C-alpha cells in the first residue's frame, strides 16, 4: 500500500498532459460539485479562501485556520434517482496554524431492475461510490503563496463489480491582501486503480483548473473567474443537430473555432455580501450553456443561483442549477461551527 502511494506521483505526472473527458475515465463522481456555494457560482471555484471546509475538497491549498472546528454537510438531489453529497471537517492542532482537513464524498446511483440477455427479469441491483480524503496546506515562508495536497482513497461498487483506487490533489493559492485578490490552481485526481472492476485498469478523471477572484474595495461583492479542464483544449464537439443545409441541399456541419473552444473553459460567478450573514450567489457555466443549449428555445442552461443564511453557529445554504428545460438540480448545505 505504501509503495503504491509513493508511486502515484511518478505514474500520474507522466500522464498529466493526456486529455481526459467524461465517459473515458472511471470514478467520474470525483469531479461532481456538492457544495451549494460552488454550484451557485458556476460549478467550480478554486480561489475560495474562507471558513468553509468544503472548499478544500476542490483546492487543498485553501485549508486555513478559519476552518478550525468547522463541519460542512452537503446533499444534492441530482438527475433521476441519483443523489450525492459530501462532508468535510478541519481541525487546528497546534499554535503554528497547522490545520488538517478530512472529507468524504459519495454518490448513490439508485436501484435498477436486472434483466438477462433474453430480457428475463433477474435480481435488482444498485450502485454507489465514495472517496475519503485527508488534506494539508502549507504557507511558503516569507511569501503569500500557499500549497496543499489531498490524499484520497476511492471505493466503488456497481452491481456485482467493485473497484478500489487512490489519488492525490495538488493545489496552490496566492493571496494579495492589499488588493483582496486570490489566484489559485489545482491538479485533481492524480492517481490509479488498485483493483479494477474486471481485467482492464481505467484512467482517473484528471482535471486541471485555474481561477482568480477579487473583492473590490468598498464593494460588497466578490467576483470569480475560473478556467476549467485545462488538460484538454478540445472540449467542443460538432453537434449533428446543429448542422445546416445550403440551397443546394448540402449538409454543412457545425463549425468549431478557437473562440468556441476558449468559451467552453470559462466559468464566471459572483457572491454578494460575502462577509455577512446573508449571501446571494450567481454563476454562469459557459460550457454547460453551450452543450445543453436547445435550438430555438430559451432553456437558460448554464445559469445557477443560490443563497446562504446564518443563524448563530449554523449556516444554511441552497443553490439551484439549470441544465435545460427538462433537467435541473437542487443543492443543500449545512455548515456548523463547533467551536
Buried (B, 14 or more C-beta within 10 A) or exposed (E): EEEEBEEBEEEBEEBEEEEBBEEEBBBBBBBBBBBBBBBBBBBBBBBBBBBBBBBBBBBBBBBBEBBBEBBBBBBBBBEEEBBBBBBBBBBBEEEEBEBBBBBBBBBBBEEEEEEEEEEEEEEEBEBBBBBBBBBBBBBEEEEBBBBBBBBBBBBBBBBEEEBEBBBBBBBBBBBEEEEBBBBBBBBBBBBBBBEBBEEEBBBBBBBBBBBBBBBEEEEEEBBBBBBBBEBBEEBBEEBEEEEEEEEEEEEEEBEBEEEEBBBBBBBBBBBBBBEEEEBBBBBBBBBBBBBBBEEEEEBBBBBBBBBBEBEEEEBBBBBBBBBBEEBBBBBBBBBBBEE
